[in-house]
Amino acid sequence: MTLPAARALLPAGFADLLPPDAAVEAGVIGRLMDRFAAQGYRRVKPPLIEFEDTLLAGPGAAMATHSFRLMDPVSRRMMALRADMTLQVARIAASRLAAAPRPLRLSYAGQVLRVKASELRSERQSGQAGVELIGSDAPAGDAEVVLLAADALAHAGVPALSVDLTMPTLAPAVAAGLGLSAEAAAALIAALDRKDAAAVKGLAGRHGKLFAGLLAAAGPAPAALERLARLKLPAAAAVERARLAEVAALVMAGAPELTLTIDPVENRGFEYHSGVSFTFFARRVRGELGRGGRYLSAKGEPSTGFTLYLDSLLRALPRPATERRLFLPAGTPRATAARLRAEGWLTVAGLDRVANPLAEARRQDCGHALVKGAVTSVVKRTKA
């Protein structure tokens, strides 16, 4: 391996984003943030790194195994690089914005780093964008963030969008209402999460029919909610079911074109969530586009929100149209260049005079060149 090639190597899970993808990502982030702002979500920018005992405290403990750590040479305290931005925004809401009126609507975008990649996501550094709605327990708040995520993804250009609603607190509420021990409940919830019907039947014992019904109550929203409604649940679990049904109804009314499914027992990735949660997908796209749901903030405030994953989002988008790059020969008046940019061209100025502007345009990856004052297509000229 040559020395330049060795220097180009990057650690597993890290990559350079090249043209035109880097520009596409920046444009997508801009469109997402515009949609968030249009519905009253104001942007915050937390730091990439924080003290370990702050970043990974409370709910942040769930991110401990995912976070890079290093020693701060100034304070001699351990620091951690963020693996997720949601908890940072919750910290800001509980501290710097503690006196701000509730509900508090915040948005964010930035890079996160994780120690290990997952099966569906090979990147260890990735971009996130999302919102948090803090200080309201209203079902309308749950529906608002789901509908906002759907709107932002559609505005970014994602086709064939679908969302899966879940209630990670439902199965634990059923187990608690039936008097199952903590150990038995944990094993049963794990089996439900794996969709292991045989294990669920064996672990549930005389409650096997009920838990099998929970497992079967998954699919397109109307049918899934109907199956779920027929189950005789303990009182606390029935409240959770009613909440899920109310939010689903609000989402279906707000976006009837959105493909909505229900999985009442999904729990993986929602460990710190305390109510209705959701995941976005796009047809024929690997990985989740984003996920979110209800949780309690650092000060116990009812909150909900979502995070969109830019790596998956970029895979879901159609390939960008060819850039309108126009080569301007050296000496082109600045006023001419400004006029062409106002017309939508991306201008690439020649720095030295060349004999063949069309050949130089091809070399500079431009589809057009200004020849004798006229915009000329490189492709058409070479075919003539």
C-alpha positions in Angstrom: 0.0 0.0 0.0 1.4 3.4 -1.0 1.8 6.1 1.7 -1.0 8.4 0.2 -3.4 5.4 0.1 -2.6 4.5 3.7 -3.3 8.1 4.8 -6.7 7.9 3.1 -7.8 5.0 5.2 -10.4 5.8 7.9 -11.6 3.7 10.9 -14.4 1.3 10.3 -17.8 3.1 10.3 -16.4 6.5 9.3 -16.4 7.9 5.8 -15.8 11.0 3.8 -19.0 12.4 2.2 -18.1 13.6 -1.3 -19.7 15.8 -4.0 -22.6 15.8 -4.7 -23.7 13.9 -1.6 -22.3 16.4 0.9 -24.3 19.2 -0.7 -27.4 17.1 -0.9 -27.2 16.3 2.8 -26.8 20.0 3.7 -29.8 20.8 1.5 -31.9 18.1 3.2 -31.0 19.4 6.6 -32.0 22.9 5.6 -35.4 21.7 4.3 -36.0 19.7 7.5 -35.1 22.6 9.8 -37.4 24.9 7.8 -40.3 22.6 8.3 -39.6 22.3 12.0 -39.4 26.1 12.3 -42.6 26.6 10.4 -44.5 24.8 13.2 -42.9 26.7 16.0 -39.8 24.6 16.8 -36.8 26.8 17.7 -33.3 25.5 17.0 -30.7 24.8 19.7 -27.1 23.6 19.2 -25.7 21.5 22.0 -22.0 20.7 22.2 -20.5 17.6 20.6 -18.9 16.6 23.9 -19.9 17.0 27.6 -18.7 15.8 31.0 -19.5 12.1 31.3 -21.4 12.5 34.6 -23.7 15.0 32.9 -24.2 13.5 29.5 -24.7 9.9 30.8 -26.7 10.7 33.9 -30.3 9.5 34.4 -31.9 8.5 31.1 -28.5 9.1 29.5 -27.2 5.9 31.1 -28.9 4.0 28.3 -26.3 5.5 26.0 -23.3 4.7 28.2 -22.2 1.6 26.2 -22.5 3.5 22.9 -20.4 6.6 23.9 -16.8 7.3 23.2 -14.9 8.7 26.3 -11.8 10.7 26.8 -10.0 12.7 29.5 -10.3 16.5 29.5 -6.7 17.8 29.8 -8.0 21.0 31.3 -10.4 19.9 34.0 -8.9 16.4 34.4 -12.5 15.1 34.3 -13.9 12.3 32.0 -15.9 13.5 29.0 -18.1 11.7 26.6 -19.0 12.3 23.0 -22.7 12.4 22.3 -24.2 9.2 20.8 -27.6 10.8 20.6 -28.9 14.4 20.8 -32.3 13.9 22.4 -31.0 13.8 25.9 -28.9 16.9 25.4 -31.9 18.9 24.3 -33.8 17.6 27.4 -30.9 18.9 29.5 -31.0 22.3 27.9 -34.8 22.4 28.5 -34.3 21.5 32.2 -31.5 24.0 32.8 -30.9 26.9 30.4 -34.6 27.0 29.4 -36.1 26.0 32.7 -38.1 29.2 32.9 -39.3 29.2 29.3 -43.1 28.8 28.8 -44.3 25.2 28.3 -44.9 23.4 26.1 -41.4 24.1 24.9 -40.7 23.3 21.2 -37.1 22.8 20.3 -35.3 21.5 17.2 -31.8 20.4 16.4 -29.4 19.0 13.8 -25.9 17.7 14.2 -23.4 14.8 14.1 -23.3 11.9 16.6 -20.7 9.2 17.2 -21.2 5.6 18.4 -18.7 3.1 19.6 -20.2 0.2 17.6 -22.3 0.0 14.5 -25.5 -1.9 14.4 -26.7 -4.6 12.0 -28.9 -2.1 10.1 -26.6 0.9 10.4 -22.9 0.4 9.6 -22.0 4.1 10.2 -20.4 5.0 13.5 -20.6 8.7 12.8 -24.0 9.9 11.4 -26.2 13.0 11.2 -29.3 13.5 13.1 -32.1 16.1 12.9 -35.2 16.2 15.1 -37.5 18.0 17.5 -38.6 17.8 21.2 -41.9 18.9 22.6 -41.4 19.3 26.3 -43.9 20.0 29.1 -47.2 18.5 27.7 -48.8 15.2 28.2 -51.6 15.8 25.7 -52.3 13.0 23.1 -52.4 15.9 20.6 -48.7 16.4 21.3 -47.9 12.8 20.4 -49.8 13.2 17.2 -48.2 16.6 16.4 -44.6 15.2 16.4 -45.6 12.1 14.3 -47.3 14.3 11.8 -44.4 16.8 11.8 -41.9 14.0 11.1 -44.1 12.8 8.2 -44.5 16.3 6.8 -40.7 16.9 7.0 -39.8 13.6 5.4 -42.3 14.1 2.6 -41.0 17.7 2.0 -37.5 16.3 1.8 -38.6 14.0 -1.0 -39.0 10.6 0.6 -41.5 8.5 -1.3 -43.6 5.6 0.0 -43.4 6.7 3.6 -44.8 4.5 6.5 -44.9 4.8 10.3 -45.2 2.1 12.9 -46.8 3.1 16.2 -46.0 1.2 19.4 -46.7 1.4 23.1 -43.6 0.0 24.9 -45.3 0.5 28.3 -48.3 -1.7 27.4 -46.9 -5.2 27.8 -45.2 -4.2 31.2 -48.5 -2.8 32.4 -50.3 -6.1 31.4 -47.7 -8.1 33.3 -47.9 -5.9 36.3 -51.7 -6.0 36.4 -51.6 -9.8 36.3 -49.2 -9.9 39.2 -46.2 -11.4 37.4 -42.9 -11.2 39.1 -40.3 -8.7 37.7 -38.2 -11.6 36.4 -41.1 -13.4 34.7 -42.3 -10.1 33.2 -38.8 -9.3 31.8 -38.5 -12.7 30.1 -42.0 -12.4 28.7 -41.5 -8.9 27.4 -38.2 -10.0 25.7 -40.1 -12.9 24.0 -42.8 -10.6 22.8 -40.2 -8.2 21.4 -38.6 -11.1 19.5 -42.0 -12.1 18.2 -41.4 -15.6 19.6 -44.9 -17.0 19.9 -43.7 -20.4 21.3 -41.7 -18.7 24.0 -44.5 -16.3 24.8 -46.9 -19.2 25.2 -44.5 -21.1 27.5 -43.7 -18.1 29.7 -47.2 -16.7 30.0 -48.7 -19.9 31.4 -52.4 -19.5 32.1 -52.2 -16.0 30.6 -50.9 -17.4 27.3 -54.1 -16.5 25.3 -54.0 -12.9 26.4 -50.3 -12.4 25.5 -50.7 -14.3 22.2 -53.5 -11.8 21.5 -51.2 -8.9 22.1 -48.6 -10.4 19.8 -51.3 -10.9 17.1 -52.6 -7.4 17.4 -50.1 -6.0 15.0 -50.5 -4.8 11.4 -52.3 -2.0 9.5 -53.7 0.4 12.1 -57.5 -0.1 11.8 -57.4 -3.9 12.0 -54.7 -3.9 14.6 -56.6 -1.5 16.9 -59.8 -3.6 16.5 -58.0 -6.7 17.6 -56.4 -4.9 20.4 -59.8 -3.5 21.6 -61.2 -7.0 21.9 -58.6 -8.0 24.5 -59.6 -8.0 28.2 -56.7 -6.0 29.8 -55.9 -5.0 33.4 -57.1 -1.4 34.2 -53.7 0.3 33.8 -53.0 -1.5 30.6 -56.4 -0.5 29.3 -55.5 3.1 29.8 -52.3 2.6 27.8 -54.3 1.0 25.0 -56.8 3.8 24.9 -54.0 6.3 24.6 -52.5 4.4 21.7 -55.8 4.3 20.0 -56.5 8.0 20.5 -53.1 9.0 19.1 -53.5 6.7 16.1 -56.9 8.2 15.3 -55.4 11.7 15.4 -52.6 10.7 13.1 -54.9 9.0 10.6 -57.2 12.1 10.6 -54.2 14.4 10.1 -52.5 12.4 7.4 -54.9 9.9 5.8 -52.4 9.3 3.0 -49.8 8.0 5.5 -49.3 4.3 5.8 -49.8 3.6 9.5 -49.2 0.3 11.3 -49.4 -0.8 14.9 -47.1 -3.0 16.9 -48.2 -2.9 20.5 -45.3 -5.0 21.9 -42.3 -3.5 20.2 -39.7 -2.4 22.8 -36.2 -2.5 21.3 -34.7 0.9 21.1 -37.5 2.4 23.2 -36.1 1.4 26.6 -36.4 4.9 28.1 -39.7 5.8 26.5 -42.8 6.2 28.6 -45.7 6.1 26.2 -46.6 6.2 22.5 -43.5 5.7 20.3 -43.0 5.4 16.6 -40.6 4.4 13.8 -40.5 5.7 10.2 -39.6 3.6 7.2 -39.6 4.0 3.4 -40.2 1.2 1.0 -37.1 -0.6 -0.3 -34.8 1.5 2.0 -32.5 -0.3 4.5 -32.9 0.8 8.0 -35.1 3.2 9.9 -35.5 6.8 8.7 -36.2 7.9 12.2 -37.9 7.1 15.5 -39.3 8.9 18.5 -41.8 8.8 21.2 -42.8 9.9 24.7 -40.4 10.1 27.6 -39.8 11.9 30.9 -37.2 14.7 30.8 -34.4 15.2 33.2 -36.8 17.0 35.6 -39.7 14.6 35.1 -41.5 16.7 32.6 -43.7 14.8 30.1 -42.0 15.1 26.7 -42.1 13.6 23.2 -40.1 14.1 20.1 -38.3 12.3 17.3 -34.9 11.9 15.7 -34.4 11.5 11.9 -31.3 9.6 10.7 -29.7 11.4 7.8 -27.8 8.4 6.5 -31.0 6.4 6.0 -32.8 9.5 4.7 -30.2 10.1 2.0 -30.6 6.4 0.9 -34.4 7.0 0.6 -34.1 10.0 -1.7 -34.0 9.8 -5.5 -30.6 10.5 -6.9 -30.1 14.3 -7.3 -30.5 15.9 -10.6 -27.4 16.8 -12.5 -26.1 20.2 -11.2 -26.4 23.1 -13.6 -22.6 23.7 -13.7 -21.6 26.3 -16.2 -17.9 27.0 -17.1 -17.0 30.6 -17.6 -13.8 31.3 -19.6 -11.2 33.5 -17.9 -12.1 37.1 -18.3 -15.9 36.7 -18.3 -17.3 40.0 -16.8 -18.4 39.7 -13.2 -21.8 41.2 -14.1 -22.3 38.4 -16.6 -21.4 35.8 -14.1 -23.8 37.4 -11.5 -26.6 37.4 -14.1 -26.1 33.7 -14.9 -26.1 32.8 -11.2 -29.4 34.7 -10.8 -30.8 32.5 -13.6 -29.9 29.4 -11.6 -26.5 28.4 -13.0 -23.7 27.3 -10.8 -20.7 29.0 -12.3 -17.1 27.7 -12.4 -14.7 30.5 -13.4 -11.7 29.7 -15.5 -8.5 31.1 -14.0 -6.4 30.8 -17.2 -7.2 31.3 -20.8 -7.8 28.1 -22.8 -8.1 27.3 -26.4 -11.2 25.0 -26.1 -13.7 26.1 -23.5 -15.9 23.0 -24.1 -13.0 20.7 -23.4 -12.1 22.6 -20.3 -15.8 22.5 -19.2 -15.8 18.7 -19.4 -12.5 18.5 -17.4 -14.1 20.7 -14.7 -17.2 18.5 -14.6 -19.5 21.2 -16.1 -22.3 20.3 -18.5 -22.3 23.7 -20.1 -19.8 26.4 -21.1 -20.1 30.1 -22.0 -18.9 30.3 -25.6 -18.9 33.7 -27.4 -21.4 34.9 -24.9 -23.8 32.0 -25.4 -24.5 29.1 -23.0 -23.5 26.0 -24.9 -24.2 22.4 -23.9 -21.0 20.3 -23.7 -22.8 17.1 -24.6 -24.6 18.5 -27.6 -21.5 20.1 -29.0 -19.4 16.9 -28.7 -22.1 14.9 -30.5 -22.3 17.3 -33.4 
